[in-house]
Each structure stands twice: as C-alpha cells, then as structure tokens.
C-alpha cells in the first residue's frame, strides 16, 4: 500500500475519508467519490464514543454501497486512524466501512461506564486490545457523591475475559476495582501489558501483588490518586526475580509503605524503565540508591522531606540528578529546606513539564528554579509563589503552553490574596503560546482577563476559579460578565471553560453566541434565571459535558435541553432549583436518557432534586443503583 494517503474533509458532520491509491491495487473508482446517504439530525449528533457501539448499519441508515477495495485493504487503511471520534464517523459512511471499522478497531474509549453494557461492546467490537473506561462523574473528586454510588468494573472484566483474550491494556478512572477483579485480570489475559488506575478504590496490596506476580509481560503499572484498603506495601515483592519489562512505574499518590530493598532490586532489573514516580514513603536519604539505577529516565516523581542540611546527602543527590540528562518531566513533593533546592538544577535544562502542585515554594525559590528551565511547556504550581513568582514565569518561559495555579489552602480566609489578576496578566505577556490555564485566585478583574486573552487568543482550555463565590470585579465592583465575554469572543478554539465570580445571564448569552467549539462547561454560583442555561443549550452545538452547581436554574432550564441531551455525554446539576417533577417530565419525554436523582441525606426534601445526573445510555437504566439513587 505504499503511496496511499488519507485525506479528510467534513460533509454534513461526517468525516469522509478519500483514499487515493496506489501501486498494487487497481480500482475502478476512488473511495473519495462515494457519497453516504444523508443522516438525520439525530444521527449527525451521535459523534461521541459511546454512540457507535451498538447501532447496526440498518438502524443508522447506512448506505449499502460497496467499497471497491478488498476488506483486508480497507481494514488496513482504517487502522491508521487513531481518533475515536474519527473512527465513529468513519463507521457511518457505508456498510463496508462500518464492518471494516468494526474489525480493525483495537482501542476502545468509553467515557461513561453506564452509557453502554459490556455485552453490547463485545458484540460491536471483536478485536479490542486496549480499553479506557471512566466511571463516576467528576464531582466525585470533591466528595459530592456518597460512598457506594457504583461504577464497579468487575462485570466488564468478566465479559472481557471471555471475548478479549488478547487484551493488553486497561485504563480506569473513578471506578471501583476490588482484589477479585485484579486477580481475574491477572489470570485471564496472558498478553496483558499495561494497567492504569486513576482515582480508583476498592483494592488492597493483595490485588496489586496478583498483578505483579502473574502479568509477566507488564510494561506499565500506573496508580495515581487511588485509595487502598490497606497500607501494606509488600506488593512490590510480588514481581518475580527474573521480571525486567517495566517501562512505567507510578505509585506517587498511593497511601502505602514500600520496601526500599525490593523496590531497588526491581528498578535495577528494569533497564527499560522510563517513568518512575514514587510516593512519600521513600525516605529522602534512600533516594540516591534508586536514582543511581535510573539515569535513563524521562519522567521522575519524588518526595523530598529534608530540613537539616547534610552535605554528604546533598552531594549524593546532586550527583545523581546531574546524570539524568534525558529527564523531561519532574514531579516533586517538597517539604524541605531551601538548602536542597539546587540538587535539581543539573536535570532542569531538558524539562518540558514540572509539577510542583505539592511543593509550597516561595517566589524567590521558584524564580531561581525557573531560571534553570528554559524549555518548559507545562507547569503546575501552588499560589505560594505569589504574583512575583508568576512574573518570573512570564519572563523565563516563553515556550510555555499550559500552566495551573492551585490553592495551597482553599479554606484560608486571611488577607493574603495568594495570586491575583496581576500575576495572571503577567504570565500572558511573556508566554504567548498559552492554550491551557487553570487559575485559582481570590480576586480578578474584567480588564485583566481581557488582556490575557488578547495576548493569548489560542486558548482551548480556560478555567478561572475565583474561590470567593459571587466575587465581582476587584476594582470596579461590576459583574465579571465582560471578562468571559472576551474569552468566548476572542478564543475561537475554546473547548473547555470554567466560569466563576459574580455573573449574570449575560455571560451565558456570550457563551451561547460565540463558543461554537465548546465541549465542556463548568459553572458554580452564577446566573440570574433559567435563561442563562437555555442560552448555552441552544447555542453550543458541540457541548458534551455540562456541570452546574449552586445556580438558580430550575425546571425551565432543565427542560430546555430536550433536543440537546442525546448528543451530550452527561449533565450534572446540584444545589439548583430543579424539582422531582421537572426530572420526571424529562425522563418521560426522553426515554433514551437515564435521569438519576441522588438523595444522600435523610432529610432531603421529597420535592427537591438536590443532585441530578443525566446521561444517554444504550443499556437502559443501570441495575446496580443503590437505594439513594432514584432512576426516573
């Protein structure tokens, strides 16, 4: 197939793939000349990953035209398309393409584990080797879902064990995975290579030990922000003595002790290890033992907790870091004397990402560190760096594309503002390539936000979190409407937006009018009436996730999205003005939706829907809902 290429164009919301071919296959017509049957408005809306899973060609109205290429050739060509969105669109062109996409897909992304069933997935895709599966809604990260809500992965693994014997990768986010599930995973897939658990719970050291002991081809074990049932760290000893295939080992936020001797032996054997992220249980005095075996690393995460200066330890650590010439990513949990900060300097020149979200550095130390990192593209910091630190960021890192400023103590109500509009604007003056910002602050102005987006108009993710609810412009006392109006008018590539501060319906009118590429919107303590939410639902054609809390939106706003919800992944509303009656009307008029009301307090008003979670599901209402989840 040498000389073939794929050219994409948009037509009626569907990517047509025109294949101009080639040397070994002589065809009477190009695939690019095929025209699919027109799709209905409902079908055009099904652009997300869950949509194409269970739908048959006849249901979709797919053309019966046949491809002039043999099936094997078409499958080979489609295998070069990685985007799950593009693959979903390809499957809608005609029956041959539907079948070829079905047989050639090896990677599967499911953004909501309740949007489809394991049985539907197994029927639709017979050759899956990699699965990314998400469970609970994002607000579970903020303790807004009660324990026992659901999202257990076990039923999925039981099905996968019978239909996908060659499964190699499993990546889970916000799901329950018990030791029995990990044991099943270890026993069922002899070619298994990669396990990633993010914000998961339900397992213990025994489950991890089963993975270590039985998955002889494991190259990646990535465990982040997970809660274990025990604090034992003996799972590291489960790896056989001849095991040496790990390339990624991350347990940086795992709350368990780890035996340093077992870990050192494992790291020394795995000469292909590129990513090593350790939790804070590893004594700083022992770090140099591990670093001596890992000079080939490209990503490193460590905890450093050293107060008293020790010249010998300083020299050992500095020497090891000087040898890490390939390091591109550094994550540091820092609770140490500034005396030790220079140990990192020798490894900073090649860094493109530095995560200091657990390192409360002051502006002076932060500025000194930045001066050693000329190639940074991404950085996460705490607001302890203050505006002076952000000014240094703007002047030191012209290649910066993403930065996040997180609160050191979000509940601290002292007069210290942390970072303000001054630092926000300063970064934008020096970093014109920015496309992602997450900024926690206690005050902001319309003028500063306008200046930021004028300096950096290519934002795709703009997340401004003013921590004091309903905070107006710091200098004028006016609402922050014009700030977000400027964001939506200027940033035409905007995909994700988080808004905060004193906001009226005017902000939502701006969003609906200008944010035509917006996919995710997060709202808190904003709006004046139902009109605000209506503007967003009517005006944002690509909206997939809408997250709302503590807003005045009621039944009118909820029911204004009847034509929109089937094309979205989910809607979350909490502490709004929605009632059970409004939810019932939505469920009755939209039977394809799962409308769940979460009542996690005994004294919840029977008329008020305190928390609602709405999503489209091909599998119907879920069968594992606990008593406090009412599916209407």
N, C-alpha and C positions, 0 to 999 in steps of 0.2 A: 504493500500500500504506500510505497514511497511516493512523495509528490502530492499526496492528498492533504487538503486542509479543510477546516471548518469555518464557514463564515456565517455569523448570526445576524439576524435583523428582527425587529419587532413587528408583529402584524396582529391586530385585534387582541393584544395582550398575550400572545403565544410566541415563543421563540421558534422561528423556523430555521432549521439547520440546513443550509445549502452545501452540499458536498460536491466539490469539483474534483473529479477523479481523472484518471490515473493510468498507470502503466500496465498493470496486469489484468485489469478488469475493464472490458469494453462494454459500455452500457448505451442503450438507445436513448436515454434521457437522463438529465441531471435530477437528483433528488430535490434540488432547489426549485425545480419547476412545479413540484407538487403543491397543491393548494388544499389545505384541510377544510372540511365542512365548517361553516360558521358555527361558533359556540354561543350558547345562550349566555345571558348576563350572569346567571348563577354559576355556569361552568367557568366563565372567564375569571370569576372571583376565586376559584379554587387554586390558588398559587402556592399554598403552604405545603409543608412536607407531609402532613397527615392526609391531605386531600386525595392524593392519587392512590392511596394504599389499597382500598377495597373496591374501587369503582371499575366496572367492566367496560370494555370498549363500546358495547351497545348502549349502556347507560349514559356514557359520555357523549354519544352521538358521533363517535369517531368514524372517519371515512374508511371504507373497505378497499380503497385504492392500495395497490401493492407496490412495494419498493422494487426497482429494477436490480438492486443488489441482492446477492445471496444473503441469507440470515446471518451467517458467520461474519461476513464483511461488515454488515450494519452494526452487529453487536460489538465488533472490534472498534469501529469508529466511535460509537456512543460511549465506550469505556474511557475515552479521553475527556469526557465531560464530568467534572468533579462536583459542581454546584448542585445541591439537591433541588433548588428551585428550578434551575435549567432542566434538570432531568425530569422533573414533574411536568414541565411544559412540553418537553420532547414527547412524552408519553401520550400527549393529547393530539398529535398530528394525524396519525392514521393507525390502523390496526397493526401493521407490520412494525411500526415504530414502538407502539405500546408493548408488543411482545418482545422486541429486541431490548428495549429498556428494562423490561421485567427480568430478563435472563442475564443481562450484563451488569445489573447493579450489584455491587458488593458492599457498599456502605449505606447505612440507614440512619437518619436523624429523625427522632420523634420528640417534639417539643413539649408534649403533654402525654404522660403515660395512660391517661384515661380518654384520650381522643380516639383511640383505636384499640382493638384487642390483640393479644398475641396470635390468636388463630387467624385473624384477618391478615396480619402481617405475613404469616407463614404461607398463606395461600397466594398472596400477591408477589412475594419475592422469594424465590427458592435458593438463591446462591449468596446469601448475606455472610460476610466475614467480619464486619465491623458495625457495632451498634452504639449510638449515642442516645441516651434515654433520660428525659427530665421528668421529675415528679411534682413535688409541691410547688405552689405559686411562690413568687419571690418574697412575698411578705412574711413567709415563714422565717426568713432570716432575721426578722425584727420581733419574733415571738408573738406574732399575731395569729398563728394557727395553734389550736390546743393540741397537746400530745394525743397520739392515736388517730390523727386525721386520715392517714392512709399512705399510699404510694409505696407499697411493698413490691419488690422486684421478683419475688420468688416464682409467681405464676409465669412470668416471662421466661425465666431460666428453665423451668420445667418444659415449656414448649420448645425453646431453643435447643435443648438437649436432644430432642427427637428429630428436629428438622435442619439444624445447622451444625452438623458435627465438625465442620471446619472453621468454626468461629474463632477469630484470633484477637479481637479487641472488644472490650466492653467499657463504656464510659457512662457513669451515672452521676446525676446531680439532683440533690434534695430528695433522695429516696431512702427507703428502709431496706437494708440488706443484712440478714442475720447470718450466723455462723453456718446454718444448714444450707443457705444459698451459696455461700462461699465454698463450702465443701462440694456441693453439686457442680459448681463452676469448675473447680479443680479436677473433678473426676470425669467430667463429660466431654471436655474439649482438649484432645491431646496436642493440638497445634496452638493452644492459647498463648498469646504473647504480651498483651497489654491490659492492665486493669487501672482505671482511673475512678476514684471516688471523691466527689466534691460535695461538701455539706451533707454527707450521708450519716446514718446512725444505725444501731441495732447489732453490731458485730463486736467481737472481742478478739483478744490475741489468738485464740484458738482458730478462728476463721482465717486470719492472716497467715497463721502457720500452715494451714492446709494449702493455701495458695503457694507459699514458699516451698513447701515440700514436694508438691505434685506437678506444678507447672514448670517443667524442665526447660521450656523454650522462652520463658518470661524475659522480656526486654524492658518492660515499663511497669513500675508499681508507684502510682501517684495517688497519695492520700492527703487531701487538704481540707481543713475546716470540718473534720469529722469528729463525732463523739463516740468513743469506745465504751463498752460496758465495763471494762476493767482497765487498770493502769499498768498491766504487765507488758514488758517489752521483750519477752522471750521469743516472739515470732521471728526475730532476726536469726535465731539459731536454727530455724526450720529449713533454711536453704542447705541443700546437700554440699558436702565439702568439695565436690567437683563442679559445682554450679558456677558459671562465669559469664552469663549472657546479658546481665543487666546493663541497660544504657541510660535508664531514668529511674532514680530512687528519690522520692519526695515524701517525707513524713514531717514536714516543718511545723504543722499545727496539730499534730497528733498528741493527745494528752496521755503519754505513757513513757515510762523509762525504757532505755535501750542499753543493752550490754555493750560497752565500748569495745571489748575484745572481739566479740562476734561480729560487730559492725566493721571493725578494722580488717578482719580476715576477708569479709565479703567484698569490701571496697577494693582491697588489694588484688583479689582474683579477677574482678570485672574490669579488665583493661580497656573495654569499650565504653565505660561509663562517661557520659557527657553531662548529665544533670544530677546533682546531689544537693538535696535540701534537708537540713537536719532540724530537729526540734531543740528546745532549750534545755532538754535533759542532758545533752552532751556537755560535759564540763569544758569551759574555755581552755583550761590547762591541757586538755586532751586533744584539742582541735588540730594542733600541729601534727599529731600522729596520723590523722586522717588525711590532712592536706598533703602530706608527703607522698601519698599514693595517687593523688588526683590532679596532677599538673595538666592533664588533658581536658579538664572540664570546660564547658562553655557556659554552664549555669551553676551557681552556688548559692545556697541559703544557709545561714548560720546564726546562732545566738551568741552574743558576746556579753558577758557579765563579769567585768573586772574593774575593781575600784582601786586597789593599792597597786602602784607602779611596781612591775617586776621586770627588770632589764633583760634577764635571760629569756623569759617567755615572750617579751616584746620582740626580741631578735629572732626567735624561732618562727613566730607568726609572720613577721615581716619578710623573712627569707622565703617562706612557703608561698606567700601571696606574690612575691616578685617572680616566682616561677610560673604563675598562672597566666601565661601570655595569650591564651585563647579565650579568656573569660569575657562573655558578652552580657551576662545577666548576674546581678548581685542583689540578694535579699538579706537584710541584716536586722536581727532583733537586738537592739543596742541598749545596754544598761551599764555603761562603763565610764570610766574617767576619760576626759579628752586626751589624756596621755597616749591612749592606744589608737586613736583615730588614724594616725599616719601608717599603720600597718597595712591599710588597704591601698595606699597610693600607688604602689607598684603594679596593681592589677586594674587601675581605673582607665587607662588610656583607650582600651578597646571596648569599654562598656557602652551598650546601647540602651539598657534598661536597668534602673536602680530602684529597688523597692525599699523605702525607708519608712513604711507606714507603721512600723513598731519601733522606731528609733526617734525618740524625742530630742532631736538636735536643736541647739540654738542657732541663731542666724550666723554667728561667727564661724562655728564649726562647719555648718552647712555650706557657707560660701567658700571656705577653704577646700572642702571636698569637691565642690563643683569645678573649681579651677583645674582639677586633675582629670575631668571627664568631658573632653571636648566633643565627643561623638554621641552623646546621649540623644536618644529619640523618645524615650519614655521615662517618667519618674513619678513615684508616689511618695508623698511626704506628709508629715503632721503639721498642724498650724503653729507648732512651737517655733518654726523657722521665721515667723512673722513676715511683715511686708519687706523688711530689709533682705531677708533670705530670698524672697521671690524676685526682688530687684536684681539680686545676683544671678538668679536663674535666667532671667531675661537677657542679661548681658553676657552670660557664659555659655549658653547652649543654643546657638542659632538653628541647629538641626532638629530641635525638639518638636515632636508631633503630638504627644499626649502627656498631660500631667494631671495628677489628682492631689488635692489637699484635703486631708481628713482631720476631724477634730480630735485632739488629744483627750479632752474631757468634754463631751457634748452637754453635760449637766452642770458645768461650771458657769455660774451666773455672775462672776466677778466682772469688774470693769475692763479687764484685759480683753481687747477685741480679737486677739489671735491674728488673723489676717483680715484685710478689708478690701475695699474697692481699689485702694492704692496699689497693693501687690497684684491684684487681678489685672489691672491695666498695664502694669509694668512688664509682666511676662509677655503680653501681646505685642509690645513694642519691639522686643528683641527676637521673638520666636514666631515668625510669620508663616511657618509651615504647620501650625497647630490645626488638628482636626478633631481632637477629643479633649474635653475638660470636665472634671468633676471637682467642684469647688464648694467647700463648706465654710461658711462665714456667718458673722452675726450682724453685718450691715452691708448695704450695697446701694449704688445709685444708678439711675437710668443712664446718666451720661457715661459712666464707666463701662456699662455693658455695651452701649452703642459704639464706644471707642474700640472695645475689644473685637467686636465682630467686623468693624471696618478694617481693622488691622489684619484680621484672620477670617476671611469670608468662606473658607473651605471647611468649616466645622461640619462634621457628620454626627457628632455626639456632644450635646451641650447640656450639662447637668449642673445647675446652680441651686444650691441648697442653703437658703437663709434660715438659720436654725431657730430664730425667734419667729413664731407664727405671725402672719399678717403684718410683717415689718414693712413700713413704707420706705420710700427713698430717703436715705440718711440725711441729705442736705435740704431737700425741698418739702418733705412730708407728703409728697404725691404718691399715688399708687405706682407700682412697677410695671404697668401695662406697656409703656413705650419701650422699655428695655426688651421685653420678649417680642414686641412688635418688630423691633430692629433685628432681632435674631432670625425671625421667620422670614422677613423681607430680604435680608442680606445673604443668609446661608441657604442657598438653594439645594444643597446636597444633604440637608439635615435629615437624619434617620431616627435619632433618639433625643428626646427633650424632657428635662425635669424642670418644673417651674415652682417658684416659691415666692414669699413676700406678700405684700398687700396687692391683690389682683382682683379686678372686676371682670365682667363678661367681655370687656373689650379685648383682653388678652386672648381669649378663646376665639373671638372673631378674627383676630390676626392669624391665629394658628390655622383655622379652617380656610382662610382665604389664601394663605401663602405657603403653608407647609405641605406641599403636594407629595413629597417623598417620605414623609414622617411615618415610621413604623411602630415606635413605642413612645407613649406619653405617660409621664408620672406626675400626679397632681396632689397637692396637700394644702389644706386651709386656703382655698382660692375660690373665686367665682361669686356671682351675685344672685343668679337664678338658674333655672333649668336651661335657659337659652345658651349658656356657656357650653355645656356638654353637647347640646344639639349642634352647635356650630362645628365642633370637632368631628362628630359622627357624620355630618353631612358633607364636610369639606375636605377630609383627608382620605383620599382613595386607597392609599397603601397601608393604612393603620392596621396593625396586627395585635398589639397589646395596649390596653388602656388600664391604668392603675390609679385609683382615686380614693382618697381618704379625707375625712373631716371637711367635706364640702357640702353646700346647701342643695345639691342636686337631688331631685325626688323622682316620683314615678314618671312624670312627663319626660324628664331627661332620659331615664332608663328605656322607656318605650319608644323614644325617637330613633333608636338604633335597630329597629326590626329588620331593616334592609341591609344592615351592616354586619351584624354579629356572625353570620355564617361564613363570612370571609375573614374573620379575625381568629386569632388563636385563643384569646381569653379577655375577659373583663373582670376586674376586681373592684368592688366598692365596699368601703367600711366607714362607719360613723357618718353616714349621709342621711338623707331624708326619704329613703326608699322604704316602702311598706311591704308586708307579706302579700297584700292584694296586688300590688304592682308586679311583684315577682311571679305570682300565679298567672296573671294576664300574659306576661312574657312567655312563660313556659307553655301556655295553652296555644298561643299564636305561633310559636316557633318550636315545634316538636323535635326538631333535629338538635336543639340545644339542651345541654344539661344545665339546669338552673339550680344551684346549690345555695342554701341558706345555712350559715354556720352560727349555731347558738351555743356558745361556750360558757354562758353564765346562767345560773339557775334563775336569776331574777330578770332575765331578758323579757322585754315586752313582747307578748304574742303578736302584736300588730306591727311591730317594727322589725325590719330586716337589717340587723346590725352589721352583718358581714355577708356579702354575696359573691359567689364565684361562678361565672358564666362562661361556658366553652362549648364548642361544637364537638360532637362525638359520633363516630361511625359505629361505635359499640353500644350506644344507648346508655341509660343510667348505670352507674357502677354498682357492683354487688357487694362491695366491702365497706360501704359507708357506715361510720359509727353512728350511734343514736343522736349525737348533737349535730349531725349534718342532715338536713332535710332536702331531699331531691324532689323538686316540684314537677 
